Amino acid sequence: MNLYNNMEFEMKESFIPNLSNSDTLRVLEVTEGSVIVQMQNSNCRGVFPLDSFQYWIKKSSLIHINENEKKTS
């Protein structure tokens, strides 16, 4: 279940749960049914059901940030 651990995602405007107006979020922990995230510019953690998190990725509201892309930007 470590598929998303420590991955960072860019949040698009279509990502409705972005209450902190962050640009990115990092996955802190993945359990059997949920994903725990930390949004940039926020001290709070968020918890999403795994299927909801995957929905936002499929909808292109969360875009995985590749470490190589970050270094070249």
PDB file of N, H, CA, C and O in Angstrom:
ATOM      1  N   MET A   1       0.813  -1.212   0.000  1.00  0.00           N
ATOM      2  CA  MET A   1       0.000   0.000   0.000  1.00  0.00           C
ATOM      3  C   MET A   1       0.849   1.266   0.000  1.00  0.00           C
ATOM      4  O   MET A   1       0.328   2.351   0.254  1.00  0.00           O
ATOM      5  N   ASN A   2       2.149   1.149  -0.281  1.00  0.00           N
ATOM      6  H   ASN A   2       2.573   0.267  -0.487  1.00  0.00           H
ATOM      7  CA  ASN A   2       3.041   2.301  -0.253  1.00  0.00           C
ATOM      8  C   ASN A   2       3.109   3.025  -1.587  1.00  0.00           C
ATOM      9  O   ASN A   2       4.029   3.806  -1.827  1.00  0.00           O
ATOM     10  N   LEU A   3       2.158   2.774  -2.438  1.00  0.00           N
ATOM     11  H   LEU A   3       1.410   2.139  -2.244  1.00  0.00           H
ATOM     12  CA  LEU A   3       2.171   3.322  -3.785  1.00  0.00           C
ATOM     13  C   LEU A   3       2.361   4.838  -3.808  1.00  0.00           C
ATOM     14  O   LEU A   3       3.149   5.335  -4.613  1.00  0.00           O
ATOM     15  N   TYR A   4       1.673   5.577  -2.963  1.00  0.00           N
ATOM     16  H   TYR A   4       1.032   5.173  -2.310  1.00  0.00           H
ATOM     17  CA  TYR A   4       1.712   7.044  -3.004  1.00  0.00           C
ATOM     18  C   TYR A   4       2.588   7.663  -1.918  1.00  0.00           C
ATOM     19  O   TYR A   4       2.745   8.884  -1.896  1.00  0.00           O
ATOM     20  N   ASN A   5       3.165   6.863  -1.013  1.00  0.00           N
ATOM     21  H   ASN A   5       3.037   5.871  -1.031  1.00  0.00           H
ATOM     22  CA  ASN A   5       3.940   7.419   0.099  1.00  0.00           C
ATOM     23  C   ASN A   5       5.008   8.389  -0.375  1.00  0.00           C
ATOM     24  O   ASN A   5       5.768   8.091  -1.297  1.00  0.00           O
ATOM     25  N   ASN A   6       5.059   9.553   0.263  1.00  0.00           N
ATOM     26  H   ASN A   6       4.442   9.795   1.012  1.00  0.00           H
ATOM     27  CA  ASN A   6       6.025  10.622   0.010  1.00  0.00           C
ATOM     28  C   ASN A   6       5.929  11.243  -1.369  1.00  0.00           C
ATOM     29  O   ASN A   6       6.789  12.044  -1.735  1.00  0.00           O
ATOM     30  N   MET A   7       4.920  10.905  -2.140  1.00  0.00           N
ATOM     31  H   MET A   7       4.221  10.254  -1.843  1.00  0.00           H
ATOM     32  CA  MET A   7       4.736  11.549  -3.437  1.00  0.00           C
ATOM     33  C   MET A   7       4.194  12.959  -3.213  1.00  0.00           C
ATOM     34  O   MET A   7       3.466  13.223  -2.257  1.00  0.00           O
ATOM     35  N   GLU A   8       4.567  13.838  -4.110  1.00  0.00           N
ATOM     36  H   GLU A   8       5.159  13.623  -4.887  1.00  0.00           H
ATOM     37  CA  GLU A   8       4.070  15.200  -4.058  1.00  0.00           C
ATOM     38  C   GLU A   8       3.230  15.447  -5.311  1.00  0.00           C
ATOM     39  O   GLU A   8       3.574  14.999  -6.404  1.00  0.00           O
ATOM     40  N   PHE A   9       2.119  16.169  -5.130  1.00  0.00           N
ATOM     41  H   PHE A   9       1.839  16.533  -4.242  1.00  0.00           H
ATOM     42  CA  PHE A   9       1.189  16.430  -6.218  1.00  0.00           C
ATOM     43  C   PHE A   9       0.931  17.915  -6.337  1.00  0.00           C
ATOM     44  O   PHE A   9       0.786  18.618  -5.337  1.00  0.00           O
ATOM     45  N   GLU A  10       0.874  18.388  -7.578  1.00  0.00           N
ATOM     46  H   GLU A  10       0.992  17.817  -8.391  1.00  0.00           H
ATOM     47  CA  GLU A  10       0.416  19.744  -7.854  1.00  0.00           C
ATOM     48  C   GLU A  10      -1.103  19.716  -7.830  1.00  0.00           C
ATOM     49  O   GLU A  10      -1.722  18.800  -8.370  1.00  0.00           O
ATOM     50  N   MET A  11      -1.696  20.714  -7.207  1.00  0.00           N
ATOM     51  H   MET A  11      -1.192  21.458  -6.768  1.00  0.00           H
ATOM     52  CA  MET A  11      -3.152  20.782  -7.124  1.00  0.00           C
ATOM     53  C   MET A  11      -3.667  21.794  -8.141  1.00  0.00           C
ATOM     54  O   MET A  11      -3.276  22.960  -8.111  1.00  0.00           O
ATOM     55  N   LYS A  12      -4.527  21.360  -9.021  1.00  0.00           N
ATOM     56  H   LYS A  12      -4.845  20.412  -9.045  1.00  0.00           H
ATOM     57  CA  LYS A  12      -5.145  22.231 -10.012  1.00  0.00           C
ATOM     58  C   LYS A  12      -6.364  22.919  -9.392  1.00  0.00           C
ATOM     59  O   LYS A  12      -6.835  22.518  -8.328  1.00  0.00           O
ATOM     60  N   GLU A  13      -6.865  23.948 -10.060  1.00  0.00           N
ATOM     61  H   GLU A  13      -6.483  24.274 -10.925  1.00  0.00           H
ATOM     62  CA  GLU A  13      -8.034  24.685  -9.565  1.00  0.00           C
ATOM     63  C   GLU A  13      -9.251  23.788  -9.406  1.00  0.00           C
ATOM     64  O   GLU A  13     -10.126  24.071  -8.587  1.00  0.00           O
ATOM     65  N   SER A  14      -9.316  22.721 -10.170  1.00  0.00           N
ATOM     66  H   SER A  14      -8.606  22.492 -10.835  1.00  0.00           H
ATOM     67  CA  SER A  14     -10.466  21.814 -10.101  1.00  0.00           C
ATOM     68  C   SER A  14     -10.445  20.915  -8.870  1.00  0.00           C
ATOM     69  O   SER A  14     -11.400  20.171  -8.644  1.00  0.00           O
ATOM     70  N   PHE A  15      -9.372  20.964  -8.064  1.00  0.00           N
ATOM     71  H   PHE A  15      -8.597  21.568  -8.248  1.00  0.00           H
ATOM     72  CA  PHE A  15      -9.293  20.167  -6.838  1.00  0.00           C
ATOM     73  C   PHE A  15     -10.070  20.885  -5.747  1.00  0.00           C
ATOM     74  O   PHE A  15      -9.526  21.724  -5.029  1.00  0.00           O
ATOM     75  N   ILE A  16     -11.331  20.550  -5.634  1.00  0.00           N
ATOM     76  H   ILE A  16     -11.773  19.868  -6.217  1.00  0.00           H
ATOM     77  CA  ILE A  16     -12.258  21.253  -4.747  1.00  0.00           C
ATOM     78  C   ILE A  16     -11.861  21.215  -3.266  1.00  0.00           C
ATOM     79  O   ILE A  16     -12.077  22.208  -2.572  1.00  0.00           O
ATOM     80  N   PRO A  17     -11.289  20.113  -2.745  1.00  0.00           N
ATOM     81  CA  PRO A  17     -10.948  20.101  -1.319  1.00  0.00           C
ATOM     82  C   PRO A  17      -9.776  21.007  -0.916  1.00  0.00           C
ATOM     83  O   PRO A  17      -9.331  20.936   0.229  1.00  0.00           O
ATOM     84  N   ASN A  18      -9.272  21.839  -1.800  1.00  0.00           N
ATOM     85  H   ASN A  18      -9.634  21.897  -2.731  1.00  0.00           H
ATOM     86  CA  ASN A  18      -8.130  22.700  -1.499  1.00  0.00           C
ATOM     87  C   ASN A  18      -8.571  23.916  -0.685  1.00  0.00           C
ATOM     88  O   ASN A  18      -8.669  25.021  -1.219  1.00  0.00           O
ATOM     89  N   LEU A  19      -8.829  23.715   0.578  1.00  0.00           N
ATOM     90  H   LEU A  19      -8.749  22.817   1.012  1.00  0.00           H
ATOM     91  CA  LEU A  19      -9.309  24.793   1.448  1.00  0.00           C
ATOM     92  C   LEU A  19      -8.205  25.767   1.839  1.00  0.00           C
ATOM     93  O   LEU A  19      -8.491  26.912   2.191  1.00  0.00           O
ATOM     94  N   SER A  20      -6.942  25.330   1.784  1.00  0.00           N
ATOM     95  H   SER A  20      -6.710  24.400   1.498  1.00  0.00           H
ATOM     96  CA  SER A  20      -5.840  26.198   2.201  1.00  0.00           C
ATOM     97  C   SER A  20      -5.211  26.952   1.036  1.00  0.00           C
ATOM     98  O   SER A  20      -4.196  27.626   1.211  1.00  0.00           O
ATOM     99  N   ASN A  21      -5.808  26.846  -0.158  1.00  0.00           N
ATOM    100  H   ASN A  21      -6.633  26.299  -0.300  1.00  0.00           H
ATOM    101  CA  ASN A  21      -5.281  27.505  -1.359  1.00  0.00           C
ATOM    102  C   ASN A  21      -3.807  27.190  -1.586  1.00  0.00           C
ATOM    103  O   ASN A  21      -3.021  28.074  -1.928  1.00  0.00           O
ATOM    104  N   SER A  22      -3.445  25.948  -1.396  1.00  0.00           N
ATOM    105  H   SER A  22      -4.083  25.231  -1.117  1.00  0.00           H
ATOM    106  CA  SER A  22      -2.075  25.491  -1.598  1.00  0.00           C
ATOM    107  C   SER A  22      -1.842  25.166  -3.067  1.00  0.00           C
ATOM    108  O   SER A  22      -2.782  24.977  -3.840  1.00  0.00           O
ATOM    109  N   ASP A  23      -0.578  25.107  -3.426  1.00  0.00           N
ATOM    110  H   ASP A  23       0.185  25.260  -2.799  1.00  0.00           H
ATOM    111  CA  ASP A  23      -0.212  24.716  -4.786  1.00  0.00           C
ATOM    112  C   ASP A  23       0.097  23.225  -4.861  1.00  0.00           C
ATOM    113  O   ASP A  23      -0.113  22.591  -5.896  1.00  0.00           O
ATOM    114  N   THR A  24       0.599  22.668  -3.754  1.00  0.00           N
ATOM    115  H   THR A  24       0.770  23.183  -2.913  1.00  0.00           H
ATOM    116  CA  THR A  24       0.993  21.259  -3.742  1.00  0.00           C
ATOM    117  C   THR A  24       0.536  20.574  -2.467  1.00  0.00           C
ATOM    118  O   THR A  24       0.195  21.220  -1.476  1.00  0.00           O
ATOM    119  N   LEU A  25       0.538  19.248  -2.519  1.00  0.00           N
ATOM    120  H   LEU A  25       0.815  18.723  -3.324  1.00  0.00           H
ATOM    121  CA  LEU A  25       0.328  18.447  -1.314  1.00  0.00           C
ATOM    122  C   LEU A  25       1.282  17.273  -1.365  1.00  0.00           C
ATOM    123  O   LEU A  25       1.686  16.826  -2.439  1.00  0.00           O
ATOM    124  N   ARG A  26       1.638  16.777  -0.185  1.00  0.00           N
ATOM    125  H   ARG A  26       1.310  17.140   0.687  1.00  0.00           H
ATOM    126  CA  ARG A  26       2.524  15.620  -0.067  1.00  0.00           C
ATOM    127  C   ARG A  26       1.783  14.519   0.684  1.00  0.00           C
ATOM    128  O   ARG A  26       1.125  14.774   1.692  1.00  0.00           O
ATOM    129  N   VAL A  27       1.899  13.303   0.184  1.00  0.00           N
ATOM    130  H   VAL A  27       2.434  13.095  -0.635  1.00  0.00           H
ATOM    131  CA  VAL A  27       1.288  12.150   0.834  1.00  0.00           C
ATOM    132  C   VAL A  27       2.188  11.737   1.990  1.00  0.00           C
ATOM    133  O   VAL A  27       3.372  11.457   1.801  1.00  0.00           O
ATOM    134  N   LEU A  28       1.608  11.702   3.199  1.00  0.00           N
ATOM    135  H   LEU A  28       0.646  11.929   3.352  1.00  0.00           H
ATOM    136  CA  LEU A  28       2.367  11.324   4.382  1.00  0.00           C
ATOM    137  C   LEU A  28       2.268   9.835   4.680  1.00  0.00           C
ATOM    138  O   LEU A  28       3.240   9.202   5.091  1.00  0.00           O
ATOM    139  N   GLU A  29       1.076   9.288   4.466  1.00  0.00           N
ATOM    140  H   GLU A  29       0.286   9.802   4.132  1.00  0.00           H
ATOM    141  CA  GLU A  29       0.859   7.884   4.819  1.00  0.00           C
ATOM    142  C   GLU A  29      -0.318   7.339   4.019  1.00  0.00           C
ATOM    143  O   GLU A  29      -1.290   8.046   3.751  1.00  0.00           O
ATOM    144  N   VAL A  30      -0.212   6.086   3.649  1.00  0.00           N
ATOM    145  H   VAL A  30       0.577   5.511   3.867  1.00  0.00           H
ATOM    146  CA  VAL A  30      -1.300   5.397   2.960  1.00  0.00           C
ATOM    147  C   VAL A  30      -1.648   4.159   3.779  1.00  0.00           C
ATOM    148  O   VAL A  30      -0.785   3.339   4.090  1.00  0.00           O
ATOM    149  N   THR A  31      -2.916   4.043   4.117  1.00  0.00           N
ATOM    150  H   THR A  31      -3.617   4.710   3.865  1.00  0.00           H
ATOM    151  CA  THR A  31      -3.390   2.857   4.814  1.00  0.00           C
ATOM    152  C   THR A  31      -4.242   2.052   3.843  1.00  0.00           C
ATOM    153  O   THR A  31      -4.339   2.400   2.667  1.00  0.00           O
ATOM    154  N   GLU A  32      -4.846   1.000   4.317  1.00  0.00           N
ATOM    155  H   GLU A  32      -4.767   0.718   5.273  1.00  0.00           H
ATOM    156  CA  GLU A  32      -5.638   0.139   3.446  1.00  0.00           C
ATOM    157  C   GLU A  32      -6.764   0.887   2.739  1.00  0.00           C
ATOM    158  O   GLU A  32      -7.081   0.578   1.590  1.00  0.00           O
ATOM    159  N   GLY A  33      -7.365   1.859   3.403  1.00  0.00           N
ATOM    160  H   GLY A  33      -7.107   2.110   4.336  1.00  0.00           H
ATOM    161  CA  GLY A  33      -8.505   2.537   2.798  1.00  0.00           C
ATOM    162  C   GLY A  33      -8.414   4.045   2.736  1.00  0.00           C
ATOM    163  O   GLY A  33      -9.360   4.701   2.299  1.00  0.00           O
ATOM    164  N   SER A  34      -7.267   4.627   3.173  1.00  0.00           N
ATOM    165  H   SER A  34      -6.498   4.094   3.528  1.00  0.00           H
ATOM    166  CA  SER A  34      -7.201   6.085   3.205  1.00  0.00           C
ATOM    167  C   SER A  34      -5.804   6.595   2.879  1.00  0.00           C
ATOM    168  O   SER A  34      -4.815   5.863   2.922  1.00  0.00           O
ATOM    169  N   VAL A  35      -5.769   7.883   2.553  1.00  0.00           N
ATOM    170  H   VAL A  35      -6.572   8.478   2.518  1.00  0.00           H
ATOM    171  CA  VAL A  35      -4.525   8.569   2.237  1.00  0.00           C
ATOM    172  C   VAL A  35      -4.452   9.797   3.145  1.00  0.00           C
ATOM    173  O   VAL A  35      -5.383  10.602   3.181  1.00  0.00           O
ATOM    174  N   ILE A  36      -3.347   9.938   3.875  1.00  0.00           N
ATOM    175  H   ILE A  36      -2.591   9.284   3.846  1.00  0.00           H
ATOM    176  CA  ILE A  36      -3.137  11.087   4.753  1.00  0.00           C
ATOM    177  C   ILE A  36      -2.177  12.032   4.045  1.00  0.00           C
ATOM    178  O   ILE A  36      -1.087  11.629   3.638  1.00  0.00           O
ATOM    179  N   VAL A  37      -2.587  13.298   3.901  1.00  0.00           N
ATOM    180  H   VAL A  37      -3.472  13.625   4.232  1.00  0.00           H
ATOM    181  CA  VAL A  37      -1.799  14.274   3.145  1.00  0.00           C
ATOM    182  C   VAL A  37      -1.514  15.506   3.993  1.00  0.00           C
ATOM    183  O   VAL A  37      -2.213  15.794   4.964  1.00  0.00           O
ATOM    184  N   GLN A  38      -0.466  16.223   3.597  1.00  0.00           N
ATOM    185  H   GLN A  38       0.102  15.989   2.808  1.00  0.00           H
ATOM    186  CA  GLN A  38      -0.119  17.524   4.172  1.00  0.00           C
ATOM    187  C   GLN A  38      -0.111  18.511   3.025  1.00  0.00           C
ATOM    188  O   GLN A  38       0.650  18.343   2.071  1.00  0.00           O
ATOM    189  N   MET A  39      -0.943  19.538   3.098  1.00  0.00           N
ATOM    190  H   MET A  39      -1.560  19.675   3.873  1.00  0.00           H
ATOM    191  CA  MET A  39      -0.972  20.550   2.049  1.00  0.00           C
ATOM    192  C   MET A  39       0.051  21.630   2.349  1.00  0.00           C
ATOM    193  O   MET A  39       0.278  21.995   3.503  1.00  0.00           O
ATOM    194  N   GLN A  40       0.666  22.136   1.281  1.00  0.00           N
ATOM    195  H   GLN A  40       0.482  21.839   0.344  1.00  0.00           H
ATOM    196  CA  GLN A  40       1.604  23.247   1.408  1.00  0.00           C
ATOM    197  C   GLN A  40       0.868  24.413   2.055  1.00  0.00           C
ATOM    198  O   GLN A  40      -0.329  24.584   1.828  1.00  0.00           O
ATOM    199  N   ASN A  41       1.551  25.205   2.845  1.00  0.00           N
ATOM    200  H   ASN A  41       2.524  25.065   3.029  1.00  0.00           H
ATOM    201  CA  ASN A  41       0.975  26.390   3.503  1.00  0.00           C
ATOM    202  C   ASN A  41      -0.086  26.046   4.535  1.00  0.00           C
ATOM    203  O   ASN A  41      -0.920  26.891   4.859  1.00  0.00           O
ATOM    204  N   SER A  42      -0.074  24.836   5.054  1.00  0.00           N
ATOM    205  H   SER A  42       0.604  24.149   4.791  1.00  0.00           H
ATOM    206  CA  SER A  42      -1.065  24.446   6.054  1.00  0.00           C
ATOM    207  C   SER A  42      -0.397  23.563   7.093  1.00  0.00           C
ATOM    208  O   SER A  42       0.420  22.703   6.762  1.00  0.00           O
ATOM    209  N   ASN A  43      -0.752  23.781   8.350  1.00  0.00           N
ATOM    210  H   ASN A  43      -1.415  24.479   8.619  1.00  0.00           H
ATOM    211  CA  ASN A  43      -0.223  22.946   9.420  1.00  0.00           C
ATOM    212  C   ASN A  43      -1.109  21.732   9.666  1.00  0.00           C
ATOM    213  O   ASN A  43      -0.764  20.853  10.455  1.00  0.00           O
ATOM    214  N   CYS A  44      -2.234  21.689   9.000  1.00  0.00           N
ATOM    215  H   CYS A  44      -2.515  22.404   8.359  1.00  0.00           H
ATOM    216  CA  CYS A  44      -3.191  20.607   9.207  1.00  0.00           C
ATOM    217  C   CYS A  44      -2.965  19.480   8.209  1.00  0.00           C
ATOM    218  O   CYS A  44      -2.478  19.694   7.099  1.00  0.00           O
ATOM    219  N   ARG A  45      -3.327  18.291   8.628  1.00  0.00           N
ATOM    220  H   ARG A  45      -3.722  18.117   9.530  1.00  0.00           H
ATOM    221  CA  ARG A  45      -3.297  17.130   7.744  1.00  0.00           C
ATOM    222  C   ARG A  45      -4.708  16.848   7.269  1.00  0.00           C
ATOM    223  O   ARG A  45      -5.687  17.173   7.943  1.00  0.00           O
ATOM    224  N   GLY A  46      -4.795  16.243   6.107  1.00  0.00           N
ATOM    225  H   GLY A  46      -4.001  15.980   5.560  1.00  0.00           H
ATOM    226  CA  GLY A  46      -6.084  15.844   5.571  1.00  0.00           C
ATOM    227  C   GLY A  46      -6.101  14.349   5.343  1.00  0.00           C
ATOM    228  O   GLY A  46      -5.062  13.733   5.108  1.00  0.00           O
ATOM    229  N   VAL A  47      -7.282  13.773   5.415  1.00  0.00           N
ATOM    230  H   VAL A  47      -8.126  14.273   5.607  1.00  0.00           H
ATOM    231  CA  VAL A  47      -7.439  12.342   5.180  1.00  0.00           C
ATOM    232  C   VAL A  47      -8.495  12.160   4.099  1.00  0.00           C
ATOM    233  O   VAL A  47      -9.598  12.698   4.193  1.00  0.00           O
ATOM    234  N   PHE A  48      -8.140  11.399   3.077  1.00  0.00           N
ATOM    235  H   PHE A  48      -7.244  10.962   3.002  1.00  0.00           H
ATOM    236  CA  PHE A  48      -9.055  11.095   1.983  1.00  0.00           C
ATOM    237  C   PHE A  48      -9.246   9.579   1.909  1.00  0.00           C
ATOM    238  O   PHE A  48      -8.302   8.821   2.131  1.00  0.00           O
ATOM    239  N   PRO A  49     -10.462   9.142   1.599  1.00  0.00           N
ATOM    240  CA  PRO A  49     -10.612   7.724   1.257  1.00  0.00           C
ATOM    241  C   PRO A  49      -9.740   7.453   0.022  1.00  0.00           C
ATOM    242  O   PRO A  49      -9.640   8.302  -0.863  1.00  0.00           O
ATOM    243  N   LEU A  50      -9.123   6.293  -0.035  1.00  0.00           N
ATOM    244  H   LEU A  50      -9.205   5.603   0.685  1.00  0.00           H
ATOM    245  CA  LEU A  50      -8.216   5.962  -1.129  1.00  0.00           C
ATOM    246  C   LEU A  50      -8.892   6.099  -2.488  1.00  0.00           C
ATOM    247  O   LEU A  50      -8.285   6.613  -3.428  1.00  0.00           O
ATOM    248  N   ASP A  51     -10.137   5.648  -2.608  1.00  0.00           N
ATOM    249  H   ASP A  51     -10.631   5.230  -1.845  1.00  0.00           H
ATOM    250  CA  ASP A  51     -10.818   5.739  -3.902  1.00  0.00           C
ATOM    251  C   ASP A  51     -11.076   7.191  -4.306  1.00  0.00           C
ATOM    252  O   ASP A  51     -11.029   7.506  -5.495  1.00  0.00           O
ATOM    253  N   SER A  52     -11.346   8.079  -3.356  1.00  0.00           N
ATOM    254  H   SER A  52     -11.384   7.823  -2.390  1.00  0.00           H
ATOM    255  CA  SER A  52     -11.529   9.502  -3.672  1.00  0.00           C
ATOM    256  C   SER A  52     -10.227  10.133  -4.133  1.00  0.00           C
ATOM    257  O   SER A  52     -10.210  10.921  -5.079  1.00  0.00           O
ATOM    258  N   PHE A  53      -9.135   9.781  -3.460  1.00  0.00           N
ATOM    259  H   PHE A  53      -9.150   9.141  -2.692  1.00  0.00           H
ATOM    260  CA  PHE A  53      -7.835  10.307  -3.837  1.00  0.00           C
ATOM    261  C   PHE A  53      -7.493   9.885  -5.260  1.00  0.00           C
ATOM    262  O   PHE A  53      -7.019  10.699  -6.053  1.00  0.00           O
ATOM    263  N   GLN A  54      -7.730   8.624  -5.584  1.00  0.00           N
ATOM    264  H   GLN A  54      -8.115   7.963  -4.940  1.00  0.00           H
ATOM    265  CA  GLN A  54      -7.472   8.122  -6.933  1.00  0.00           C
ATOM    266  C   GLN A  54      -8.376   8.801  -7.963  1.00  0.00           C
ATOM    267  O   GLN A  54      -7.959   9.030  -9.098  1.00  0.00           O
ATOM    268  N   TYR A  55      -9.610   9.124  -7.574  1.00  0.00           N
ATOM    269  H   TYR A  55      -9.950   8.938  -6.651  1.00  0.00           H
ATOM    270  CA  TYR A  55     -10.526   9.858  -8.454  1.00  0.00           C
ATOM    271  C   TYR A  55      -9.937  11.211  -8.843  1.00  0.00           C
ATOM    272  O   TYR A  55      -9.972  11.582 -10.016  1.00  0.00           O
ATOM    273  N   TRP A  56      -9.390  11.962  -7.867  1.00  0.00           N
ATOM    274  H   TRP A  56      -9.362  11.661  -6.913  1.00  0.00           H
ATOM    275  CA  TRP A  56      -8.829  13.281  -8.139  1.00  0.00           C
ATOM    276  C   TRP A  56      -7.623  13.172  -9.063  1.00  0.00           C
ATOM    277  O   TRP A  56      -7.390  14.059  -9.884  1.00  0.00           O
ATOM    278  N   ILE A  57      -6.854  12.094  -8.936  1.00  0.00           N
ATOM    279  H   ILE A  57      -7.043  11.373  -8.269  1.00  0.00           H
ATOM    280  CA  ILE A  57      -5.712  11.881  -9.830  1.00  0.00           C
ATOM    281  C   ILE A  57      -6.206  11.600 -11.249  1.00  0.00           C
ATOM    282  O   ILE A  57      -5.707  12.182 -12.212  1.00  0.00           O
ATOM    283  N   LYS A  58      -7.184  10.710 -11.370  1.00  0.00           N
ATOM    284  H   LYS A  58      -7.589  10.237 -10.588  1.00  0.00           H
ATOM    285  CA  LYS A  58      -7.719  10.364 -12.696  1.00  0.00           C
ATOM    286  C   LYS A  58      -8.353  11.565 -13.381  1.00  0.00           C
ATOM    287  O   LYS A  58      -8.314  11.681 -14.606  1.00  0.00           O
ATOM    288  N   LYS A  59      -8.939  12.458 -12.587  1.00  0.00           N
ATOM    289  H   LYS A  59      -8.971  12.364 -11.592  1.00  0.00           H
ATOM    290  CA  LYS A  59      -9.591  13.653 -13.119  1.00  0.00           C
ATOM    291  C   LYS A  59      -8.572  14.748 -13.464  1.00  0.00           C
ATOM    292  O   LYS A  59      -8.948  15.815 -13.951  1.00  0.00           O
ATOM    293  N   SER A  60      -7.298  14.486 -13.215  1.00  0.00           N
ATOM    294  H   SER A  60      -6.993  13.619 -12.820  1.00  0.00           H
ATOM    295  CA  SER A  60      -6.196  15.435 -13.445  1.00  0.00           C
ATOM    296  C   SER A  60      -6.297  16.680 -12.576  1.00  0.00           C
ATOM    297  O   SER A  60      -5.814  17.748 -12.950  1.00  0.00           O
ATOM    298  N   SER A  61      -6.925  16.538 -11.420  1.00  0.00           N
ATOM    299  H   SER A  61      -7.317  15.670 -11.116  1.00  0.00           H
ATOM    300  CA  SER A  61      -6.955  17.622 -10.445  1.00  0.00           C
ATOM    301  C   SER A  61      -5.729  17.573  -9.547  1.00  0.00           C
ATOM    302  O   SER A  61      -5.322  18.583  -8.974  1.00  0.00           O
ATOM    303  N   LEU A  62      -5.145  16.381  -9.433  1.00  0.00           N
ATOM    304  H   LEU A  62      -5.476  15.560  -9.898  1.00  0.00           H
ATOM    305  CA  LEU A  62      -3.872  16.186  -8.731  1.00  0.00           C
ATOM    306  C   LEU A  62      -2.891  15.611  -9.746  1.00  0.00           C
ATOM    307  O   LEU A  62      -3.136  14.557 -10.333  1.00  0.00           O
ATOM    308  N   ILE A  63      -1.792  16.304  -9.943  1.00  0.00           N
ATOM    309  H   ILE A  63      -1.593  17.160  -9.465  1.00  0.00           H
ATOM    310  CA  ILE A  63      -0.780  15.901 -10.917  1.00  0.00           C
ATOM    311  C   ILE A  63       0.503  15.563 -10.165  1.00  0.00           C
ATOM    312  O   ILE A  63       1.052  16.403  -9.452  1.00  0.00           O
ATOM    313  N   HIS A  64       0.981  14.321 -10.329  1.00  0.00           N
ATOM    314  H   HIS A  64       0.535  13.639 -10.908  1.00  0.00           H
ATOM    315  CA  HIS A  64       2.201  13.910  -9.643  1.00  0.00           C
ATOM    316  C   HIS A  64       3.363  14.771 -10.098  1.00  0.00           C
ATOM    317  O   HIS A  64       3.564  14.984 -11.293  1.00  0.00           O
ATOM    318  N   ILE A  65       4.132  15.268  -9.123  1.00  0.00           N
ATOM    319  H   ILE A  65       3.969  15.095  -8.152  1.00  0.00           H
ATOM    320  CA  ILE A  65       5.333  16.050  -9.417  1.00  0.00           C
ATOM    321  C   ILE A  65       6.512  15.098  -9.328  1.00  0.00           C
ATOM    322  O   ILE A  65       6.829  14.577  -8.258  1.00  0.00           O
ATOM    323  N   ASN A  66       7.148  14.880 -10.448  1.00  0.00           N
ATOM    324  H   ASN A  66       6.891  15.303 -11.317  1.00  0.00           H
ATOM    325  CA  ASN A  66       8.318  14.022 -10.517  1.00  0.00           C
ATOM    326  C   ASN A  66       9.512  14.794  -9.969  1.00  0.00           C
ATOM    327  O   ASN A  66       9.680  15.971 -10.289  1.00  0.00           O
ATOM    328  N   GLU A  67      10.339  14.159  -9.154  1.00  0.00           N
ATOM    329  H   GLU A  67      10.203  13.203  -8.893  1.00  0.00           H
ATOM    330  CA  GLU A  67      11.505  14.831  -8.579  1.00  0.00           C
ATOM    331  C   GLU A  67      12.404  15.414  -9.670  1.00  0.00           C
ATOM    332  O   GLU A  67      12.982  16.483  -9.474  1.00  0.00           O
ATOM    333  N   ASN A  68      12.534  14.745 -10.798  1.00  0.00           N
ATOM    334  H   ASN A  68      12.065  13.877 -10.957  1.00  0.00           H
ATOM    335  CA  ASN A  68      13.361  15.241 -11.894  1.00  0.00           C
ATOM    336  C   ASN A  68      12.782  16.524 -12.478  1.00  0.00           C
ATOM    337  O   ASN A  68      13.528  17.426 -12.860  1.00  0.00           O
ATOM    338  N   GLU A  69      11.453  16.609 -12.549  1.00  0.00           N
ATOM    339  H   GLU A  69      10.847  15.877 -12.238  1.00  0.00           H
ATOM    340  CA  GLU A  69      10.802  17.819 -13.059  1.00  0.00           C
ATOM    341  C   GLU A  69      11.066  19.001 -12.133  1.00  0.00           C
ATOM    342  O   GLU A  69      11.276  20.121 -12.599  1.00  0.00           O
ATOM    343  N   LYS A  70      11.056  18.754 -10.805  1.00  0.00           N
ATOM    344  H   LYS A  70      10.886  17.844 -10.426  1.00  0.00           H
ATOM    345  CA  LYS A  70      11.284  19.821  -9.846  1.00  0.00           C
ATOM    346  C   LYS A  70      12.688  20.384  -9.976  1.00  0.00           C
ATOM    347  O   LYS A  70      12.891  21.590  -9.840  1.00  0.00           O
ATOM    348  N   LYS A  71      13.668  19.508 -10.242  1.00  0.00           N
ATOM    349  H   LYS A  71      13.503  18.527 -10.353  1.00  0.00           H
ATOM    350  CA  LYS A  71      15.064  19.940 -10.342  1.00  0.00           C
ATOM    351  C   LYS A  71      15.320  20.769 -11.588  1.00  0.00           C
ATOM    352  O   LYS A  71      16.173  21.656 -11.576  1.00  0.00           O
ATOM    353  N   THR A  72      14.589  20.490 -12.671  1.00  0.00           N
ATOM    354  H   THR A  72      13.896  19.769 -12.681  1.00  0.00           H
ATOM    355  CA  THR A  72      14.812  21.224 -13.912  1.00  0.00           C
ATOM    356  C   THR A  72      13.979  22.484 -14.020  1.00  0.00           C
ATOM    357  O   THR A  72      14.182  23.282 -14.936  1.00  0.00           O
ATOM    358  N   SER A  73      13.056  22.677 -13.113  1.00  0.00           N
ATOM    359  H   SER A  73      12.891  22.029 -12.369  1.00  0.00           H
ATOM    360  CA  SER A  73      12.176  23.857 -13.173  1.00  0.00           C
ATOM    361  C   SER A  73      12.882  25.086 -12.628  1.00  0.00           C
ATOM    362  O   SER A  73      12.300  26.171 -12.599  1.00  0.00           O
TER     363      SER A  73
END
